[in-house]
Structures are given as C-alpha cells and as structure tokens.
Amino acid sequence: MSLTGSSLLPPARQLQKENHLVQEQIRKKQQKKDFEQSVKAKLLQKHGQRRQKIIVVANRLPSKPKQDSEGNWTFEKCSGGLVSCLAGIKGQFDMVWLGWIGMEIPDSDREFIVAQAMTQNCYPVFLPGDLIEGFYNGFANNVLWPLFHYIMPPFDKGVNECSTAQWEAYKKANEMFVEAILHVYEDDDYVWVHDYHLMLVPKSLRNAKPDCNIGWYLHTPFPSAEIYRTLPWRQEIIESLLHANLIGFHVYDYLRHFLSSCVQLTS
C-alpha cells in the first residue's frame, strides 16, 4: 500500500476543524498579550516619568465593584484596617494595590473592570468561586487563621482529602496572584505582600523575578514553633517566606517564634 494513499490521510473536514482550533488558540494568546501590554502602557502613561512604585498585594482590593440594574459598573470603597493604614502614605508614593475583586466577574466585563480599577491605582485578581471556597474560606481562614491564634488544626487523624484540596486551592490562588503581579511589575518596583493568605507568593515571585524587592508583613500573631510544626505544609510555607527581602511582625515575640520555626525546619 502506498504511503501517499488517500486512505491514510485525514478527511479535509477534520483538517479544517483542527486548523480552526489552532488559529483560535493563537488568536486568544495574542489577545491576552495585547491586553497585558495595554495595561503596562496605561500605567506608564499615568505615572509619567518612570520612578519606583510600591505594589501592595493583599487578599482584597480597597474598593469593590457593584453592578446596577442596567448592567453598569461602579466602585465602592471598602473599610478595613489595612486600607486605613495605607491611606496615610498613598499620596507620598506611586502605588498600585493588587487584590481579589471580591466577586466573580463575567469574562466579557473583565477588561472594563481592569480599566476602571486602574483609575484608582488598583489591579484586580479574578478568582473563581470554587477556588475562593477552598483558598479563602478553607485553607486561609479554616486552617491558618485558627493555627496562628493557637487553635489546633483538625489534623489529629492525619491529612484528609478535604484539607489536601484546600491546600491545592491555596497554592493555585497564590500562583494567580503572582501572575497578576507580573502584569504590573517593572524592574526595581517594591512588592509588599500582606498577611497569611499569600505566604506562597514570595518564593513564586522570586522564581519569576530573581531581583525583585519583596516584603511580607503578617497582621496576626505567629505561633510558637511547637504549634506551627503541627501544620503538615509547614516546610513549604517557611521556605517561601524566606525568599522575601524583608519580613515584618507586630511584636518581637512573633519574630522570635518565626525564627525558632526557621531553625527547626531549615538548615
């Protein structure tokens, strides 16, 4: 049988379909690239002459979008301790605040939401609802927050499927935050990461940008090493935090607890 026989070639209709899928994938990648470039161009235009800026990375943005009955979007300011604290330095530095948008946004509205957020020096992270459940309601607030306040996590019978799924959601959400940071990051910027929601960001960002200036600040207690070591993923978290240039805590005791954990878990 000839290798060039028609019986060995795929049907023309199948070839057309495969070519269409390839072209569609190329088109989507190009759209994403063009959008990211437009975001950086708008930031450069807004700030005028280039100078270092602070990228504040927190779980939530300081404002939240709201859609009216006619489908129009507006932003409402949120209250919170971090928002109040950073308000005092906002006028002294070029600053971009990056965080979760607080709700699910349809793909068709995301470009508009980004543009509106950027007028307030914000850049939104779009997290799907199922990821929020595992990342925010699950691992961050059901495992880490209790542990950091000396409430033991429910691992007395070992790591179960639920806790593993929450850990995977936590990792995925942190990766998505890093992807968002890279959209607005420029060389020599300072990236200031906040709180227990984003403890895997420093290592992931360091891998992407080895010379990045990274700070991380914890807004809760850091528990004693005896408590912290009950967390099954203690090693991964400590190693990630140590990729930051600067780490901050409320009081010296929390720093001492952190250093004790470092000594016990690292070389």
MITI-70909 format. One line per 4 residues: number of its first residue (from 1); for each residue x, y, z of N, C-alpha, C, CB. Coordinates in steps of 0.1 Angstrom, whole numbers. Glycine has a CB too. Layout:
N
NUM> X:Y:Z:X:Y:Z:X:Y:Z:X:Y:Z  ...
END
This chain:
267
1> 8:-12:0:0:0:0:9:13:0:-10:0:12  6:22:-8:13:35:-9:11:43:3:9:42:-22  22:49:8:21:58:20:14:71:17:35:61:25  13:74:4:6:86:0:-9:83:-4:13:92:-12
5> -13:71:-1:-27:68:-4:-37:76:4:-29:53:-1  -48:79:-2:-58:87:4:-64:81:16:-69:90:-6  -63:68:18:-68:61:30:-61:65:42:-69:46:28  -48:70:41:-40:73:53:-41:88:56:-26:69:50
9> -47:96:48:-48:110:51:-61:113:58:-48:118:38  -61:122:68:-74:126:75:-83:133:65:-71:135:87  -96:132:68:-106:139:59:-103:154:59:-120:136:64  -107:161:48:-104:175:46:-112:183:57:-109:180:32
13> -124:178:61:-132:185:71:-125:185:84:-146:178:72  -119:173:88:-111:172:100:-99:182:100:-107:158:103  -92:183:89:-81:192:88:-85:206:90:-74:190:75  -97:210:84:-102:223:85:-105:226:100:-114:225:76
17> -111:217:107:-115:218:121:-103:220:130:-123:207:126  -93:212:127:-80:213:135:-73:226:133:-71:201:132  -73:230:120:-67:243:117:-74:255:124:-67:245:102  -88:254:124:-96:264:130:-93:265:145:-111:261:128
21> -91:253:152:-88:253:166:-75:259:169:-89:239:172  -65:256:160:-51:262:162:-52:277:161:-42:256:152  -59:282:150:-60:296:148:-67:303:159:-67:299:135  -77:297:165:-84:303:176:-75:304:189:-97:294:179
25> -67:293:191:-58:293:202:-47:304:201:-51:280:204  -42:306:188:-32:317:186:-39:330:188:-27:315:171  -51:332:183:-58:345:185:-60:348:199:-72:344:178  -64:338:208:-66:341:222:-53:345:229:-72:329:229
29> -42:338:225:-29:341:231:-25:355:228:-19:331:227  -27:359:215:-24:373:210:-32:383:217:-25:374:195  -45:380:219:-54:389:227:-49:392:241:-68:384:227  -45:381:247:-40:382:261:-27:390:261:-38:368:267
33> -18:388:252:-6:395:251:-8:410:249:3:389:240  -17:413:240:-21:427:237:-27:434:249:-30:428:225  -35:426:256:-42:432:268:-31:435:279:-52:423:273  -22:426:281:-12:428:291:-3:440:288:-3:416:293
37> 0:442:275:8:453:270:1:466:272:12:451:256  -12:466:270:-20:478:271:-21:482:286:-34:476:266  -21:472:295:-22:475:309:-9:482:313:-24:463:318  3:477:309:15:483:313:17:497:306:27:474:308
41> 12:498:294:13:511:287:5:522:295:8:510:273  -7:518:300:-16:528:307:-9:532:320:-29:522:309  -3:522:327:4:525:339:16:535:337:10:512:346  23:533:326:34:542:323:29:556:320:42:536:311
45> 18:556:312:12:569:309:7:576:321:1:567:299  2:569:330:-4:575:342:7:581:351:-12:565:350  18:573:353:28:578:362:38:587:355:36:565:367  37:589:342:46:598:335:60:593:336:45:612:342
49> 69:602:341:83:597:342:84:585:351:92:609:347  92:576:347:93:563:354:100:565:368:101:553:346  94:561:378:101:560:391:96:548:398:99:573:400  103:543:408:99:531:415:85:533:422:109:528:426
53> 78:522:421:64:522:427:63:511:437:53:522:417  54:512:446:51:501:456:39:494:451:49:507:470  40:481:449:29:472:446:24:466:459:32:461:435  13:470:464:7:465:476:-2:452:472:-2:475:483
57> 2:441:477:-5:428:474:-12:423:486:5:418:469  -25:424:486:-34:420:497:-45:411:492:-39:432:505  -52:404:501:-62:395:497:-73:402:490:-68:388:509  -77:414:494:-88:422:489:-83:436:484:-99:423:499
61> -90:441:474:-88:455:470:-95:464:480:-94:457:455  -91:477:480:-97:487:489:-111:492:483:-88:498:491  -115:487:472:-128:490:467:-134:478:460:-127:502:457  -147:478:458:-154:466:453:-164:471:442:-162:459:464
65> -164:464:431:-173:467:420:-188:464:423:-169:460:407  -197:472:418:-211:470:420:-218:472:407:-217:479:432  -227:463:403:-234:464:391:-249:468:393:-234:451:383  -253:479:386:-267:483:388:-277:475:379:-268:498:385
69> -289:478:380:-300:471:373:-298:472:358:-313:476:377  -291:482:353:-289:484:339:-276:478:334:-289:499:335  -269:472:343:-256:465:339:-244:474:340:-258:460:326  -245:486:345:-234:495:346:-226:492:359:-238:509:346
73> -213:493:358:-204:490:370:-199:503:376:-192:482:365  -199:503:389:-193:514:397:-185:507:408:-204:524:403  -176:515:414:-167:510:425:-171:517:438:-152:512:422  -172:509:449:-175:514:462:-163:511:471:-188:508:468
77> -159:521:479:-148:519:488:-151:510:499:-143:533:494  -141:501:503:-143:492:514:-136:498:526:-137:478:510  -141:493:538:-134:497:550:-125:486:555:-145:501:561  -116:489:563:-107:479:568:-94:485:574:-103:469:557
81> -88:478:583:-76:483:589:-64:486:580:-71:473:600  -62:477:570:-51:478:561:-54:490:552:-49:466:552  -66:492:548:-70:503:539:-67:516:547:-85:502:535  -71:517:559:-69:529:567:-54:532:569:-76:528:581
85> -46:522:572:-32:523:575:-25:529:563:-26:510:579  -28:523:551:-20:527:539:-25:540:533:-21:516:529  -37:545:538:-42:558:532:-32:569:535:-56:561:538  -25:568:546:-16:579:550:-3:580:541:-11:576:564
89> 1:569:534:13:570:526:9:570:511:22:559:529  -4:569:508:-8:568:494:-4:580:486:-23:566:493  -4:592:492:0:603:484:14:606:483:-7:615:490  22:598:490:37:600:490:44:592:480:42:598:504
93> 38:581:475:45:572:466:35:568:455:48:559:474  42:565:444:34:558:433:31:544:438:42:557:419  18:541:438:13:528:444:3:522:435:8:531:458  4:509:434:-7:500:428:-11:490:438:-1:494:414
97> -24:490:440:-29:480:450:-35:468:442:-40:486:460  -30:456:445:-34:444:438:-41:435:448:-22:437:431  -53:430:444:-60:421:452:-72:415:446:-64:428:465  -79:406:452:-91:399:447:-102:409:446:-95:387:457
101> -110:408:436:-120:418:433:-132:416:442:-125:416:418  -133:405:449:-144:403:459:-156:396:454:-148:416:464  -157:393:441:-168:386:435:-164:381:421:-180:396:433  -173:372:416:-170:367:403:-174:377:392:-177:353:401
105> -166:379:382:-169:388:371:-169:381:358:-158:400:371  -180:383:350:-180:376:337:-168:380:328:-193:380:330  -164:371:320:-152:374:312:-154:386:303:-149:362:303  -166:388:299:-169:399:290:-168:413:296:-183:398:284
109> -168:413:310:-167:426:317:-153:428:323:-178:426:328  -145:419:322:-132:420:330:-123:431:324:-125:407:329  -122:433:311:-114:443:306:-118:457:311:-113:443:291  -131:459:311:-137:472:316:-134:473:331:-152:472:314
113> -136:463:339:-133:463:353:-118:467:356:-137:450:360  -109:461:348:-95:464:350:-92:479:347:-86:455:341  -98:484:336:-96:498:332:-101:507:343:-103:501:319  -113:504:349:-119:512:359:-111:511:372:-133:508:362
117> -106:499:375:-98:498:387:-85:506:386:-95:483:390  -79:506:374:-66:513:373:-68:528:374:-61:510:359  -79:533:372:-81:548:375:-80:551:390:-95:552:370  -81:540:398:-79:542:413:-66:535:418:-91:535:420
121> -57:533:408:-44:527:411:-46:513:417:-36:536:421  -55:506:412:-58:492:416:-57:482:404:-72:491:423  -53:470:407:-53:460:397:-60:447:403:-39:457:392  -71:443:397:-79:432:403:-73:418:399:-93:433:398
125> -75:409:409:-72:395:406:-86:388:406:-63:388:418  -88:380:395:-101:374:393:-100:359:397:-106:375:378  -106:356:408:-106:342:413:-120:336:411:-101:342:428  -121:323:406:-134:317:405:-139:313:419:-132:304:396
129> -152:312:419:-159:309:432:-155:296:439:-174:308:430  -153:285:431:-148:273:438:-134:274:444:-149:262:428  -126:282:437:-112:284:443:-113:293:455:-103:291:432  -121:303:456:-123:311:468:-127:302:479:-133:322:465
133> -136:293:477:-141:284:488:-130:276:494:-152:275:483  -121:271:486:-110:263:491:-99:271:496:-105:254:481  -96:282:489:-84:291:493:-88:300:505:-80:299:481  -98:308:504:-101:318:514:-109:312:526:-109:329:508
137> -121:306:523:-129:300:534:-123:288:539:-143:298:529  -115:281:531:-110:268:535:-96:269:542:-108:259:523  -85:269:534:-72:269:540:-68:281:548:-62:266:529  -71:293:542:-66:305:549:-74:308:562:-69:317:540
141> -87:307:562:-95:310:573:-99:299:582:-107:318:569  -98:286:577:-102:275:585:-90:267:590:-111:266:576  -78:270:584:-66:262:589:-56:272:594:-60:255:577  -52:282:586:-41:291:590:-45:301:601:-36:299:579
145> -57:307:600:-61:317:610:-62:311:624:-74:324:606  -69:299:625:-70:293:638:-56:289:644:-79:281:637  -48:283:635:-35:279:639:-27:290:645:-27:272:628  -27:302:638:-19:313:642:-25:319:655:-19:323:631
149> -37:315:659:-43:320:671:-44:309:681:-57:326:669  -35:299:680:-33:287:689:-46:278:690:-30:293:703  -53:278:679:-64:268:678:-59:257:669:-77:274:673  -57:245:674:-51:234:666:-59:230:654:-48:222:675
153> -52:229:643:-60:224:630:-65:210:632:-51:225:618  -75:206:625:-81:193:626:-73:182:619:-95:193:621  -61:180:623:-52:170:616:-48:159:626:-40:177:610  -56:157:636:-53:147:646:-54:133:640:-61:148:658
157> -62:132:629:-63:119:623:-56:118:609:-78:115:621  -47:128:608:-40:128:595:-46:138:585:-38:114:589  -38:140:574:-43:149:564:-54:142:556:-32:154:555  -66:148:554:-76:141:547:-78:148:533:-89:142:554
161> -87:142:525:-89:147:512:-93:161:511:-99:138:505  -102:165:521:-107:179:521:-95:189:524:-117:181:532  -87:186:534:-76:195:537:-66:196:526:-69:191:550  -64:185:519:-54:185:507:-60:193:496:-52:170:503
165> -73:192:494:-79:201:483:-78:215:487:-94:196:481  -80:219:500:-79:233:504:-64:238:502:-83:234:518  -55:230:505:-41:233:503:-38:236:488:-31:222:508  -43:227:479:-41:229:465:-48:242:460:-47:217:457
169> -59:245:466:-66:258:462:-58:269:467:-80:258:468  -52:269:478:-43:279:484:-31:281:475:-38:276:498  -25:271:470:-14:272:461:-18:278:448:-7:258:459  -29:274:442:-34:279:430:-37:294:431:-46:271:425
173> -43:298:441:-47:312:443:-34:320:444:-56:314:455  -24:316:452:-12:323:453:-5:324:439:-3:316:463  -5:314:431:0:315:418:-7:325:409:0:301:411  -20:326:411:-28:336:403:-24:350:407:-42:333:404
177> -22:352:420:-17:365:425:-4:369:419:-17:365:440  5:359:418:18:362:412:17:365:397:28:350:414  8:358:390:6:361:376:1:376:375:-4:352:370  -8:380:384:-13:394:383:-2:404:386:-25:395:393
181> 6:401:396:17:410:399:26:412:387:26:404:411  29:402:380:38:403:368:32:411:357:41:389:362  19:413:357:12:422:347:16:437:350:-3:420:348  18:440:362:20:455:366:35:457:370:10:459:376
185> 42:447:373:56:448:378:65:454:368:61:435:384  74:463:372:85:468:364:98:467:373:83:482:359  109:466:366:122:464:373:123:475:384:133:464:363  128:471:395:131:480:407:119:484:415:138:492:402
189> 107:479:411:95:481:419:96:474:433:82:477:412  89:478:443:88:472:455:75:464:456:90:482:467  75:452:460:63:444:461:61:441:476:64:430:453  50:446:481:47:445:496:35:436:498:44:459:502
193> 38:423:502:28:413:503:23:413:517:33:399:499  9:411:519:3:412:532:-4:399:536:-6:424:532  -1:395:548:-8:385:556:-8:370:552:-22:389:556  -14:362:560:-14:348:559:-20:342:546:-20:341:571
197> -28:350:539:-35:345:527:-25:342:516:-45:355:522  -13:349:516:-4:350:505:10:346:508:-4:363:498  12:336:517:25:332:521:33:324:511:24:324:534  27:320:500:35:313:490:39:322:478:27:302:484
201> 35:335:479:38:345:469:53:348:468:31:358:471  60:350:479:74:354:478:83:344:470:80:355:492  82:331:472:90:322:465:86:321:450:89:308:471  74:321:447:69:320:434:73:333:426:54:318:433
205> 72:344:432:76:357:426:91:358:424:71:369:434  98:353:434:113:353:433:118:344:422:119:348:447  111:333:420:115:324:408:112:331:395:107:311:409  102:339:394:99:346:382:107:359:380:84:350:382
209> 110:366:391:118:378:391:129:377:402:109:391:393  140:371:399:151:369:409:155:382:416:162:362:402  155:393:409:160:406:416:149:414:422:167:414:405  137:409:423:126:416:428:128:420:443:113:408:426
213> 123:432:446:123:437:460:110:432:467:125:452:461  111:423:476:99:417:481:98:419:497:98:402:478  87:423:501:85:424:516:72:417:519:84:439:520  71:411:531:59:404:536:57:408:550:61:388:534
217> 44:411:553:40:415:567:29:407:571:37:430:567  29:402:584:19:394:590:10:403:599:25:382:597  -3:403:597:-12:411:605:-18:403:616:-22:417:596  -13:391:619:-18:383:630:-6:378:638:-27:370:625
221> -8:372:650:3:366:657:9:355:648:-2:359:670  22:352:651:28:340:645:30:331:657:42:343:638  25:318:656:25:310:668:39:304:672:16:298:666  40:298:683:53:292:687:56:281:678:52:287:702
225> 69:277:678:73:266:669:66:253:672:88:265:670  63:251:684:56:238:688:42:237:682:55:237:703  36:249:681:22:249:674:24:249:659:15:262:679  33:257:654:34:258:639:38:245:633:44:269:636
229> 46:237:640:51:225:634:40:214:633:62:219:642  28:216:638:17:207:636:11:209:622:6:209:647  14:219:615:9:221:602:16:212:592:10:236:597  9:204:584:16:195:575:24:202:564:5:186:568
233> 20:214:561:27:221:550:36:232:555:17:227:540  41:230:567:49:240:574:62:243:567:53:235:588  68:233:561:81:234:554:80:243:541:87:221:550  70:241:533:68:248:521:65:263:524:56:242:513
237> 57:266:534:54:280:538:66:287:543:43:280:548  73:281:552:85:288:558:95:290:547:92:279:569  98:281:538:108:283:527:103:294:518:110:270:520  90:295:515:86:305:507:88:319:513:71:304:503
241> 85:321:526:86:333:532:101:338:533:81:333:547  110:328:533:124:332:534:130:337:521:132:320:539  121:337:510:125:343:498:122:358:497:118:336:486  116:363:508:114:378:508:126:385:513:102:381:518
245> 128:397:509:139:405:514:137:410:528:142:417:505  125:413:531:121:418:544:108:412:549:120:434:544  108:407:562:97:401:568:93:409:581:99:386:571  80:412:583:76:420:594:66:414:602:72:434:589
249> 66:416:616:57:411:625:52:422:635:62:399:633  41:420:642:36:430:651:46:433:663:23:426:657  51:422:669:59:424:681:71:414:680:51:422:694  80:416:689:92:408:689:89:394:692:102:413:699
253> 80:391:700:77:377:703:73:369:691:65:376:713  65:375:682:61:368:669:74:365:660:51:376:662  83:375:660:95:373:653:103:362:659:103:386:653  104:361:672:111:350:678:105:337:675:112:353:694
257> 92:336:675:86:323:672:89:319:657:70:325:674  89:329:648:92:326:634:106:321:633:90:339:626  116:328:640:130:324:639:132:310:644:138:334:646  124:306:655:125:293:661:121:282:651:117:292:674
261> 110:286:644:105:276:634:115:275:622:91:281:628  121:286:619:131:285:608:143:276:612:137:299:605  147:278:625:159:269:629:155:255:629:163:274:643  143:252:633:139:237:634:135:231:621:127:236:643
265> 131:239:611:126:234:598:136:236:587:113:240:595  146:244:588:155:246:577:170:244:582:154:260:571  179:243:572:193:241:575:200:255:575:199:232:565
END
